[in-house]
């Protein structure tokens, strides 16, 4: 029975991972390599989604889902676009100082929605650029150009400027008002941002910047779990898509006698405990139905929800245990927890799909659903369309669970290694890699 279940799980993961990958094929502009934020008509590009797409192409090639030449063509189109993009920082530009605006027009690449020049989304994009650089190593004209473009795009970024004169990296910049008033403070998905910023050969931030960031961390005890607090689940996942944090520790984690991988495992336990306790008595919440994260959600602007029995938040970063929480759950956030709690996640995903099959649309997981707000037929509210960030993190974390191939690519990336070392990370595979390099020399 155990063997049969394992085969069934593998087949299920294969289907969900393939469906997640197909999002990038269905929602991309083949001429410039840009990928839409969502599958909804008229959606702009999210530069972070482009980063997830670039990171997913190598594994898709290995799985036979994408021809290598097509993957190179798609990657080159995106890298050439960003190389040639308008970097003037004007209100209609694509970027400034090597960074890019959060949302872009999918045809022209011009800034959309008055969005900010986003430091974190640029980091997610560049992580994808570097993943492509590490995989496409053939001595062909196209793959050589790809690697050269990746180097150029990374080295062009003025990470030091992104501090805006402050102790930590700012969250964004706008041509209308300069830097936003808040920085990357408190534990977040920005650990990848800081690692990349520290490793820059030309414009690095200093070690004191990373130390200033970790000084804003909040260590808590929740439900008898000591952990580094962040409410939404995605915060505990995004940097892990590229960096294998198992057994490596910075100074903060050494003092806490933990690591960031173990911390995410605790975050999963806390999520499940919260939904089991279900303080607001929402429908469906229990230890098998969880996943509070940044996702779409119902809004009272819709006539059929204008008299909802409780407040609803639309798109929001839902979190545990302090909220916001309106009964909306993200199944992709659960599935993206696969490397941290494989058996728990597979049991939960099966349970959620069996109980609420409507949350599967076009063969892939919708970004969110809310059983507390059923329609006239008793079906839960389900977010329309799909979000590229959800499909990207699902694809990458399934791959990291199945083969670890993306983690391995980035273990071998000198910039990731340099950034981790400069941030004070020691132990685990970093120590083993350093020892191997000493022996080789």
Beta strands, then each sheet from edge to edge (+ up, - down):
strand 1: 45-46
strand 2: 95-96
strand 3: 99-101
strand 4: 103-104
strand 5: 117-118
strand 6: 172-174
strand 7: 178-179
strand 8: 219-222
strand 9: 225-228
strand 10: 294-295
strand 11: 316-317
strand 12: 360-361
strand 13: 364-365
strand 14: 369-370
strand 15: 381-382
sheet 1: 1+ 4-
sheet 2: 2+ 3- 5+ 6- 7+
sheet 3: 8+ 9-
sheet 4: 10+ 11-
sheet 5: 12+ 13-
sheet 6: 14+ 15-
end
